[in-house]
Amino acid sequence: MIGTIGFKDLRIVCILGIEDEERVKEQEIFVDFRVTTDFSNSADSDHLEDTIDYVTLAEICTRLAKENQFQLLEKYAAEVLEAVLDNSNILEASIKVRKPKGLASAAYSFVELSRKRT
């Protein structure tokens, strides 16, 4: 039984950007994340250890943003996908990262990436 799990609007405060101010002042980013996996075992067992824990996914997103000072949304998103796909139970992952202060005349700038297990 193949399905998806994830979250929307994970708020992370971090250093991310190329402008001088962005390199020294933390700002908010928001992350939407989803993974595709086989839920057969977890649907039968009803045990957390048999599924993909979205709390763990959120922790990975947060840790990578806070431990690194990425310049580009693309690099951050790619690093998250790479880290998550280390879990062999994940078949596909997609991430959307929004930066509200990325463009003064827009609600936010964003990047969206997807990656399948090869």
PARO-188661 format. One record per residue: residue number from 1; residue in one letter; y, x, z of N, C-alpha, C in turn. Coordinates in steps of 0.02 Angstrom, whole numbers, plus 50000, padded with zeros to 5 digits. Example, Ala and Ser with C-alpha at 12.3 -4.5 7.8 and 13.67 -1.06 7.14 Angstrom:
REM residues 2
<pt resi="1" resn="A" n_yy="49716" n_xx="50660" n_zz="50390" ca_yy="49775" ca_xx="50615" ca_zz="50390" c_yy="49835" c_xx="50660" c_zz="50390"/>
<pt resi="2" resn="S" n_yy="49888" n_xx="50642" n_zz="50354" ca_yy="49947" ca_xx="50684" ca_zz="50357" c_yy="50002" c_xx="50645" c_zz="50394"/>
This chain:
REM residues 118
<pt resi="1" resn="M" n_yy="49942" n_xx="50042" n_zz="50000" ca_yy="50000" ca_xx="50000" ca_zz="50000" c_yy="50062" c_xx="50045" c_zz="50000"/>
<pt resi="2" resn="I" n_yy="50093" n_xx="50050" n_zz="49942" ca_yy="50152" ca_xx="50093" ca_zz="49934" c_yy="50215" c_xx="50054" c_zz="49950"/>
<pt resi="3" resn="G" n_yy="50260" n_xx="50086" n_zz="49987" ca_yy="50323" ca_xx="50053" ca_zz="50006" c_yy="50376" c_xx="50104" c_zz="50022"/>
<pt resi="4" resn="T" n_yy="50433" n_xx="50079" n_zz="50046" ca_yy="50489" ca_xx="50123" ca_zz="50062" c_yy="50511" c_xx="50111" c_zz="50134"/>
<pt resi="5" resn="I" n_yy="50540" n_xx="50164" n_zz="50163" ca_yy="50569" ca_xx="50161" ca_zz="50229" c_yy="50632" c_xx="50203" c_zz="50227"/>
<pt resi="6" resn="G" n_yy="50681" n_xx="50187" n_zz="50268" ca_yy="50742" ca_xx="50226" ca_zz="50268" c_yy="50796" c_xx="50196" c_zz="50311"/>
<pt resi="7" resn="F" n_yy="50858" n_xx="50213" n_zz="50296" ca_yy="50915" ca_xx="50188" ca_zz="50334" c_yy="50977" c_xx="50191" c_zz="50290"/>
<pt resi="8" resn="K" n_yy="51029" n_xx="50156" n_zz="50312" ca_yy="51094" ca_xx="50156" ca_zz="50278" c_yy="51149" c_xx="50171" c_zz="50329"/>
<pt resi="9" resn="D" n_yy="51200" n_xx="50204" n_zz="50304" ca_yy="51262" ca_xx="50216" ca_zz="50342" c_yy="51252" c_xx="50259" c_zz="50405"/>
<pt resi="10" resn="L" n_yy="51208" n_xx="50309" n_zz="50401" ca_yy="51202" ca_xx="50357" ca_zz="50456" c_yy="51267" c_xx="50397" c_zz="50458"/>
<pt resi="11" resn="R" n_yy="51302" n_xx="50394" n_zz="50514" ca_yy="51367" ca_xx="50429" ca_zz="50522" c_yy="51354" c_xx="50498" c_zz="50550"/>
<pt resi="12" resn="I" n_yy="51380" n_xx="50549" n_zz="50515" ca_yy="51374" ca_xx="50618" ca_zz="50536" c_yy="51444" c_xx="50649" c_zz="50533"/>
<pt resi="13" resn="V" n_yy="51463" n_xx="50685" n_zz="50585" ca_yy="51527" ca_xx="50720" ca_zz="50585" c_yy="51511" c_xx="50794" c_zz="50578"/>
<pt resi="14" resn="C" n_yy="51538" n_xx="50826" n_zz="50525" ca_yy="51519" ca_xx="50895" ca_zz="50509" c_yy="51573" c_xx="50928" c_zz="50467"/>
<pt resi="15" resn="I" n_yy="51564" n_xx="50992" n_zz="50455" ca_yy="51605" ca_xx="51030" ca_zz="50408" c_yy="51571" c_xx="51025" c_zz="50340"/>
<pt resi="16" resn="L" n_yy="51605" n_xx="50996" n_zz="50291" ca_yy="51577" ca_xx="50989" ca_zz="50224" c_yy="51635" c_xx="50981" c_zz="50175"/>
<pt resi="17" resn="G" n_yy="51641" n_xx="51028" n_zz="50129" ca_yy="51694" ca_xx="51024" ca_zz="50079" c_yy="51718" c_xx="51092" c_zz="50057"/>
<pt resi="18" resn="I" n_yy="51761" n_xx="51092" n_zz="50007" ca_yy="51786" ca_xx="51156" ca_zz="49979" c_yy="51859" c_xx="51170" c_zz="49996"/>
<pt resi="19" resn="E" n_yy="51896" n_xx="51118" n_zz="50015" ca_yy="51967" ca_xx="51128" ca_zz="50030" c_yy="51974" c_xx="51166" c_zz="50096"/>
<pt resi="20" resn="D" n_yy="52029" n_xx="51203" n_zz="50104" ca_yy="52041" ca_xx="51243" ca_zz="50164" c_yy="52034" c_xx="51202" c_zz="50228"/>
<pt resi="21" resn="E" n_yy="52065" n_xx="51144" n_zz="50229" ca_yy="52062" ca_xx="51101" ca_zz="50289" c_yy="51990" c_xx="51079" c_zz="50303"/>
<pt resi="22" resn="E" n_yy="51952" n_xx="51064" n_zz="50250" ca_yy="51883" ca_xx="51042" ca_zz="50259" c_yy="51838" c_xx="51097" c_zz="50286"/>
<pt resi="23" resn="R" n_yy="51858" n_xx="51159" n_zz="50277" ca_yy="51818" ca_xx="51215" ca_zz="50301" c_yy="51826" c_xx="51227" c_zz="50376"/>
<pt resi="24" resn="V" n_yy="51877" n_xx="51197" n_zz="50405" ca_yy="51890" ca_xx="51208" ca_zz="50477" c_yy="51889" c_xx="51143" c_zz="50518"/>
<pt resi="25" resn="K" n_yy="51900" n_xx="51087" n_zz="50486" ca_yy="51904" ca_xx="51023" ca_zz="50522" c_yy="51845" c_xx="50978" c_zz="50504"/>
<pt resi="26" resn="E" n_yy="51809" n_xx="50957" n_zz="50556" ca_yy="51753" ca_xx="50912" ca_zz="50543" c_yy="51777" c_xx="50845" c_zz="50516"/>
<pt resi="27" resn="Q" n_yy="51734" n_xx="50814" n_zz="50476" ca_yy="51749" ca_xx="50748" ca_zz="50449" c_yy="51686" c_xx="50707" c_zz="50447"/>
<pt resi="28" resn="E" n_yy="51694" n_xx="50642" n_zz="50438" ca_yy="51636" ca_xx="50597" ca_zz="50434" c_yy="51606" c_xx="50598" c_zz="50365"/>
<pt resi="29" resn="I" n_yy="51540" n_xx="50595" n_zz="50364" ca_yy="51504" ca_xx="50578" ca_zz="50303" c_yy="51455" c_xx="50522" c_zz="50323"/>
<pt resi="30" resn="F" n_yy="51434" n_xx="50485" n_zz="50273" ca_yy="51386" ca_xx="50431" ca_zz="50285" c_yy="51327" c_xx="50440" c_zz="50237"/>
<pt resi="31" resn="V" n_yy="51267" n_xx="50433" n_zz="50264" ca_yy="51207" ca_xx="50446" ca_zz="50226" c_yy="51163" c_xx="50384" c_zz="50222"/>
<pt resi="32" resn="D" n_yy="51142" n_xx="50367" n_zz="50161" ca_yy="51090" ca_xx="50317" ca_zz="50149" c_yy="51029" c_xx="50356" c_zz="50127"/>
<pt resi="33" resn="F" n_yy="50972" n_xx="50340" n_zz="50155" ca_yy="50912" ca_xx="50379" ca_zz="50139" c_yy="50851" c_xx="50333" c_zz="50135"/>
<pt resi="34" resn="R" n_yy="50808" n_xx="50347" n_zz="50088" ca_yy="50746" ca_xx="50309" ca_zz="50082" c_yy="50691" c_xx="50354" c_zz="50055"/>
<pt resi="35" resn="V" n_yy="50630" n_xx="50341" n_zz="50079" ca_yy="50572" ca_xx="50377" ca_zz="50055" c_yy="50518" c_xx="50327" c_zz="50036"/>
<pt resi="36" resn="T" n_yy="50477" n_xx="50347" n_zz="49989" ca_yy="50420" ca_xx="50308" ca_zz="49967" c_yy="50357" c_xx="50342" c_zz="49994"/>
<pt resi="37" resn="T" n_yy="50313" n_xx="50302" n_zz="50022" ca_yy="50251" ca_xx="50329" ca_zz="50051" c_yy="50197" c_xx="50275" c_zz="50049"/>
<pt resi="38" resn="D" n_yy="50137" n_xx="50295" n_zz="50067" ca_yy="50081" ca_xx="50248" ca_zz="50072" c_yy="50078" c_xx="50222" c_zz="50144"/>
<pt resi="39" resn="F" n_yy="50087" n_xx="50158" n_zz="50152" ca_yy="50088" ca_xx="50127" ca_zz="50219" c_yy="50020" c_xx="50098" c_zz="50239"/>
<pt resi="40" resn="S" n_yy="49967" n_xx="50112" n_zz="50202" ca_yy="49902" ca_xx="50083" ca_zz="50216" c_yy="49880" c_xx="50096" c_zz="50288"/>
<pt resi="41" resn="N" n_yy="49883" n_xx="50159" n_zz="50310" ca_yy="49860" ca_xx="50176" ca_zz="50378" c_yy="49903" c_xx="50143" c_zz="50431"/>
<pt resi="42" resn="S" n_yy="49969" n_xx="50148" n_zz="50424" ca_yy="50013" ca_xx="50121" ca_zz="50476" c_yy="50011" c_xx="50044" c_zz="50478"/>
<pt resi="43" resn="A" n_yy="50001" n_xx="50013" n_zz="50421" ca_yy="49996" ca_xx="49940" ca_zz="50420" c_yy="49933" c_xx="49916" c_zz="50456"/>
<pt resi="44" resn="D" n_yy="49880" n_xx="49956" n_zz="50452" ca_yy="49818" ca_xx="49940" ca_zz="50487" c_yy="49821" c_xx="49957" c_zz="50562"/>
<pt resi="45" resn="S" n_yy="49848" n_xx="50016" n_zz="50578" ca_yy="49844" ca_xx="50042" ca_zz="50646" c_yy="49901" c_xx="50018" c_zz="50692"/>
<pt resi="46" resn="D" n_yy="49960" n_xx="50005" n_zz="50664" ca_yy="50019" ca_xx="49988" ca_zz="50703" c_yy="50040" c_xx="50045" c_zz="50750"/>
<pt resi="47" resn="H" n_yy="50027" n_xx="50108" n_zz="50729" ca_yy="50045" ca_xx="50167" ca_zz="50768" c_yy="50097" c_xx="50208" c_zz="50732"/>
<pt resi="48" resn="L" n_yy="50146" n_xx="50231" n_zz="50769" ca_yy="50201" ca_xx="50271" ca_zz="50741" c_yy="50176" c_xx="50334" c_zz="50707"/>
<pt resi="49" resn="E" n_yy="50126" n_xx="50366" n_zz="50735" ca_yy="50101" ca_xx="50429" ca_zz="50707" c_yy="50069" c_xx="50420" c_zz="50638"/>
<pt resi="50" resn="D" n_yy="50057" n_xx="50358" n_zz="50617" ca_yy="50027" ca_xx="50345" ca_zz="50552" c_yy="50079" c_xx="50328" c_zz="50498"/>
<pt resi="51" resn="T" n_yy="50142" n_xx="50335" n_zz="50514" ca_yy="50194" ca_xx="50317" ca_zz="50466" c_yy="50246" c_xx="50373" c_zz="50462"/>
<pt resi="52" resn="I" n_yy="50297" n_xx="50362" n_zz="50422" ca_yy="50355" ca_xx="50406" ca_zz="50419" c_yy="50406" c_xx="50378" c_zz="50468"/>
<pt resi="53" resn="D" n_yy="50426" n_xx="50418" n_zz="50516" ca_yy="50473" ca_xx="50397" ca_zz="50568" c_yy="50544" c_xx="50404" c_zz="50543"/>
<pt resi="54" resn="Y" n_yy="50580" n_xx="50349" n_zz="50535" ca_yy="50648" ca_xx="50354" ca_zz="50509" c_yy="50695" c_xx="50389" c_zz="50558"/>
<pt resi="55" resn="V" n_yy="50678" n_xx="50390" n_zz="50622" ca_yy="50717" ca_xx="50429" ca_zz="50670" c_yy="50713" c_xx="50503" c_zz="50654"/>
<pt resi="56" resn="T" n_yy="50654" n_xx="50526" n_zz="50636" ca_yy="50645" ca_xx="50596" ca_zz="50616" c_yy="50684" c_xx="50611" c_zz="50553"/>
<pt resi="57" resn="L" n_yy="50684" n_xx="50565" n_zz="50505" ca_yy="50723" ca_xx="50575" ca_zz="50444" c_yy="50797" c_xx="50581" c_zz="50460"/>
<pt resi="58" resn="A" n_yy="50822" n_xx="50539" n_zz="50504" ca_yy="50893" ca_xx="50541" ca_zz="50523" c_yy="50909" c_xx="50607" c_zz="50559"/>
<pt resi="59" resn="E" n_yy="50863" n_xx="50630" n_zz="50600" ca_yy="50873" ca_xx="50694" ca_zz="50635" c_yy="50878" c_xx="50752" c_zz="50585"/>
<pt resi="60" resn="I" n_yy="50837" n_xx="50751" n_zz="50533" ca_yy="50839" ca_xx="50803" ca_zz="50482" c_yy="50907" c_xx="50802" c_zz="50447"/>
<pt resi="61" resn="C" n_yy="50929" n_xx="50743" n_zz="50427" ca_yy="50995" ca_xx="50736" ca_zz="50394" c_yy="51051" c_xx="50763" c_zz="50438"/>
<pt resi="62" resn="T" n_yy="51049" n_xx="50746" n_zz="50501" ca_yy="51101" ca_xx="50766" ca_zz="50548" c_yy="51099" c_xx="50841" c_zz="50562"/>
<pt resi="63" resn="R" n_yy="51039" n_xx="50867" n_zz="50575" ca_yy="51032" ca_xx="50938" ca_zz="50590" c_yy="51057" c_xx="50982" c_zz="50533"/>
<pt resi="64" resn="L" n_yy="51036" n_xx="50966" n_zz="50472" ca_yy="51057" ca_xx="51006" ca_zz="50414" c_yy="51132" c_xx="51004" c_zz="50404"/>
<pt resi="65" resn="A" n_yy="51163" n_xx="50946" n_zz="50414" ca_yy="51236" ca_xx="50941" ca_zz="50406" c_yy="51273" c_xx="50981" c_zz="50459"/>
<pt resi="66" resn="K" n_yy="51248" n_xx="50979" n_zz="50520" ca_yy="51284" ca_xx="51012" ca_zz="50576" c_yy="51271" c_xx="51087" c_zz="50579"/>
<pt resi="67" resn="E" n_yy="51210" n_xx="51109" n_zz="50560" ca_yy="51193" ca_xx="51180" ca_zz="50565" c_yy="51220" c_xx="51221" c_zz="50506"/>
<pt resi="68" resn="N" n_yy="51237" n_xx="51188" n_zz="50453" ca_yy="51263" ca_xx="51223" ca_zz="50393" c_yy="51334" c_xx="51198" c_zz="50380"/>
<pt resi="69" resn="Q" n_yy="51371" n_xx="51236" n_zz="50343" ca_yy="51438" ca_xx="51214" ca_zz="50324" c_yy="51440" c_xx="51212" c_zz="50248"/>
<pt resi="70" resn="F" n_yy="51407" n_xx="51162" n_zz="50221" ca_yy="51402" ca_xx="51156" ca_zz="50148" c_yy="51470" c_xx="51145" c_zz="50117"/>
<pt resi="71" resn="Q" n_yy="51478" n_xx="51170" n_zz="50057" ca_yy="51539" ca_xx="51157" ca_zz="50019" c_yy="51533" c_xx="51095" c_zz="49976"/>
<pt resi="72" resn="L" n_yy="51473" n_xx="51084" n_zz="49950" ca_yy="51463" ca_xx="51028" ca_zz="49903" c_yy="51415" c_xx="50976" c_zz="49931"/>
<pt resi="73" resn="L" n_yy="51431" n_xx="50913" n_zz="49918" ca_yy="51386" ca_xx="50858" ca_zz="49936" c_yy="51318" c_xx="50868" c_zz="49903"/>
<pt resi="74" resn="E" n_yy="51319" n_xx="50892" n_zz="49841" ca_yy="51257" ca_xx="50902" ca_zz="49803" c_yy="51210" c_xx="50951" c_zz="49838"/>
<pt resi="75" resn="K" n_yy="51237" n_xx="51005" n_zz="49864" ca_yy="51196" ca_xx="51055" ca_zz="49898" c_yy="51166" c_xx="51026" c_zz="49962"/>
<pt resi="76" resn="Y" n_yy="51207" n_xx="50991" n_zz="50000" ca_yy="51182" ca_xx="50959" ca_zz="50061" c_yy="51126" c_xx="50910" c_zz="50045"/>
<pt resi="77" resn="A" n_yy="51137" n_xx="50866" n_zz="49997" ca_yy="51087" ca_xx="50816" ca_zz="49978" c_yy="51022" c_xx="50849" c_zz="49955"/>
<pt resi="78" resn="A" n_yy="51028" n_xx="50901" n_zz="49914" ca_yy="50968" ca_xx="50936" ca_zz="49889" c_yy="50929" c_xx="50969" c_zz="49946"/>
<pt resi="79" resn="E" n_yy="50964" n_xx="50997" n_zz="49994" ca_yy="50931" ca_xx="51029" ca_zz="50052" c_yy="50894" c_xx="50977" c_zz="50094"/>
<pt resi="80" resn="V" n_yy="50923" n_xx="50919" n_zz="50103" ca_yy="50889" ca_xx="50866" ca_zz="50140" c_yy="50826" c_xx="50845" c_zz="50104"/>
<pt resi="81" resn="L" n_yy="50831" n_xx="50834" n_zz="50038" ca_yy="50772" ca_xx="50814" ca_zz="50000" c_yy="50717" c_xx="50866" c_zz="50005"/>
<pt resi="82" resn="E" n_yy="50735" n_xx="50929" n_zz="49999" ca_yy="50685" ca_xx="50983" ca_zz="50004" c_yy="50651" c_xx="50983" c_zz="50072"/>
<pt resi="83" resn="A" n_yy="50689" n_xx="50975" n_zz="50125" ca_yy="50661" ca_xx="50975" ca_zz="50193" c_yy="50614" c_xx="50916" c_zz="50203"/>
<pt resi="84" resn="V" n_yy="50634" n_xx="50858" n_zz="50180" ca_yy="50594" ca_xx="50798" ca_zz="50190" c_yy="50530" c_xx="50800" c_zz="50150"/>
<pt resi="85" resn="L" n_yy="50533" n_xx="50826" n_zz="50090" ca_yy="50474" ca_xx="50829" ca_zz="50047" c_yy="50423" c_xx="50881" c_zz="50071"/>
<pt resi="86" resn="D" n_yy="50439" n_xx="50918" n_zz="50124" ca_yy="50388" ca_xx="50960" ca_zz="50156" c_yy="50333" c_xx="50918" c_zz="50186"/>
<pt resi="87" resn="N" n_yy="50348" n_xx="50855" n_zz="50201" ca_yy="50298" ca_xx="50808" ca_zz="50226" c_yy="50256" c_xx="50784" c_zz="50167"/>
<pt resi="88" resn="S" n_yy="50193" n_xx="50802" n_zz="50166" ca_yy="50150" ca_xx="50786" ca_zz="50108" c_yy="50137" c_xx="50712" c_zz="50100"/>
<pt resi="89" resn="N" n_yy="50153" n_xx="50671" n_zz="50150" ca_yy="50143" ca_xx="50599" ca_zz="50144" c_yy="50200" c_xx="50564" c_zz="50107"/>
<pt resi="90" resn="I" n_yy="50254" n_xx="50600" n_zz="50096" ca_yy="50312" ca_xx="50571" ca_zz="50060" c_yy="50303" c_xx="50582" c_zz="49985"/>
<pt resi="91" resn="L" n_yy="50303" n_xx="50528" n_zz="49948" ca_yy="50293" ca_xx="50531" ca_zz="49876" c_yy="50359" c_xx="50541" c_zz="49839"/>
<pt resi="92" resn="E" n_yy="50411" n_xx="50511" n_zz="49865" ca_yy="50477" ca_xx="50514" ca_zz="49832" c_yy="50530" c_xx="50503" c_zz="49886"/>
<pt resi="93" resn="A" n_yy="50588" n_xx="50534" n_zz="49875" ca_yy="50644" ca_xx="50525" ca_zz="49922" c_yy="50709" c_xx="50520" c_zz="49883"/>
<pt resi="94" resn="S" n_yy="50755" n_xx="50480" n_zz="49909" ca_yy="50821" ca_xx="50476" ca_zz="49879" c_yy="50873" c_xx="50474" c_zz="49934"/>
<pt resi="95" resn="I" n_yy="50931" n_xx="50503" n_zz="49918" ca_yy="50985" ca_xx="50508" ca_zz="49967" c_yy="51051" c_xx="50493" c_zz="49932"/>
<pt resi="96" resn="K" n_yy="51094" n_xx="50459" n_zz="49967" ca_yy="51163" ca_xx="50448" ca_zz="49944" c_yy="51207" c_xx="50472" c_zz="50001"/>
<pt resi="97" resn="V" n_yy="51253" n_xx="50517" n_zz="49986" ca_yy="51299" ca_xx="50544" ca_zz="50036" c_yy="51369" c_xx="50524" c_zz="50015"/>
<pt resi="98" resn="R" n_yy="51405" n_xx="50490" n_zz="50062" ca_yy="51473" ca_xx="50468" ca_zz="50049" c_yy="51521" c_xx="50505" c_zz="50093"/>
<pt resi="99" resn="K" n_yy="51577" n_xx="50525" n_zz="50064" ca_yy="51629" ca_xx="50561" ca_zz="50101" c_yy="51693" c_xx="50520" c_zz="50095"/>
<pt resi="100" resn="P" n_yy="51712" n_xx="50483" n_zz="50147" ca_yy="51771" ca_xx="50439" ca_zz="50143" c_yy="51836" c_xx="50475" c_zz="50127"/>
<pt resi="101" resn="K" n_yy="51843" n_xx="50537" n_zz="50148" ca_yy="51906" ca_xx="50572" ca_zz="50135" c_yy="51901" c_xx="50619" c_zz="50075"/>
<pt resi="102" resn="G" n_yy="51852" n_xx="50608" n_zz="50033" ca_yy="51842" ca_xx="50653" ca_zz="49976" c_yy="51894" c_xx="50645" c_zz="49921"/>
<pt resi="103" resn="L" n_yy="51921" n_xx="50585" n_zz="49914" ca_yy="51970" ca_xx="50571" ca_zz="49861" c_yy="52021" c_xx="50522" c_zz="49889"/>
<pt resi="104" resn="A" n_yy="52082" n_xx="50542" n_zz="49893" ca_yy="52134" ca_xx="50502" ca_zz="49927" c_yy="52141" c_xx="50432" c_zz="49898"/>
<pt resi="105" resn="S" n_yy="52132" n_xx="50424" n_zz="49833" ca_yy="52144" ca_xx="50359" ca_zz="49802" c_yy="52081" c_xx="50317" c_zz="49795"/>
<pt resi="106" resn="A" n_yy="52026" n_xx="50337" n_zz="49827" ca_yy="51964" ca_xx="50300" ca_zz="49824" c_yy="51937" c_xx="50287" c_zz="49895"/>
<pt resi="107" resn="A" n_yy="51895" n_xx="50237" n_zz="49901" ca_yy="51865" ca_xx="50222" ca_zz="49966" c_yy="51822" c_xx="50280" c_zz="49990"/>
<pt resi="108" resn="Y" n_yy="51788" n_xx="50313" n_zz="49944" ca_yy="51748" ca_xx="50371" ca_zz="49960" c_yy="51724" c_xx="50405" c_zz="49896"/>
<pt resi="109" resn="S" n_yy="51706" n_xx="50468" n_zz="49901" ca_yy="51671" ca_xx="50502" ca_zz="49847" c_yy="51597" c_xx="50504" c_zz="49868"/>
<pt resi="110" resn="F" n_yy="51552" n_xx="50512" n_zz="49820" ca_yy="51482" ca_xx="50513" ca_zz="49838" c_yy="51441" c_xx="50553" c_zz="49788"/>
<pt resi="111" resn="V" n_yy="51381" n_xx="50570" n_zz="49811" ca_yy="51329" ca_xx="50598" ca_zz="49768" c_yy="51264" c_xx="50563" c_zz="49786"/>
<pt resi="112" resn="E" n_yy="51223" n_xx="50551" n_zz="49736" ca_yy="51159" ca_xx="50519" ca_zz="49747" c_yy="51106" c_xx="50558" c_zz="49709"/>
<pt resi="113" resn="L" n_yy="51054" n_xx="50580" n_zz="49745" ca_yy="51000" ca_xx="50619" ca_zz="49716" c_yy="50933" c_xx="50589" c_zz="49734"/>
<pt resi="114" resn="S" n_yy="50884" n_xx="50597" n_zz="49690" ca_yy="50815" ca_xx="50577" ca_zz="49702" c_yy="50769" c_xx="50633" c_zz="49681"/>
<pt resi="115" resn="R" n_yy="50712" n_xx="50634" n_zz="49715" ca_yy="50663" ca_xx="50685" ca_zz="49697" c_yy="50593" c_xx="50658" c_zz="49710"/>
<pt resi="116" resn="K" n_yy="50547" n_xx="50670" n_zz="49663" ca_yy="50477" ca_xx="50651" ca_zz="49670" c_yy="50435" c_xx="50712" c_zz="49686"/>
<pt resi="117" resn="R" n_yy="50381" n_xx="50700" n_zz="49723" ca_yy="50334" ca_xx="50753" ca_zz="49737" c_yy="50302" c_xx="50775" c_zz="49670"/>
<pt resi="118" resn="T" n_yy="50297" n_xx="50840" n_zz="49661" ca_yy="50267" ca_xx="50865" ca_zz="49598" c_yy="50199" c_xx="50893" c_zz="49611"/>
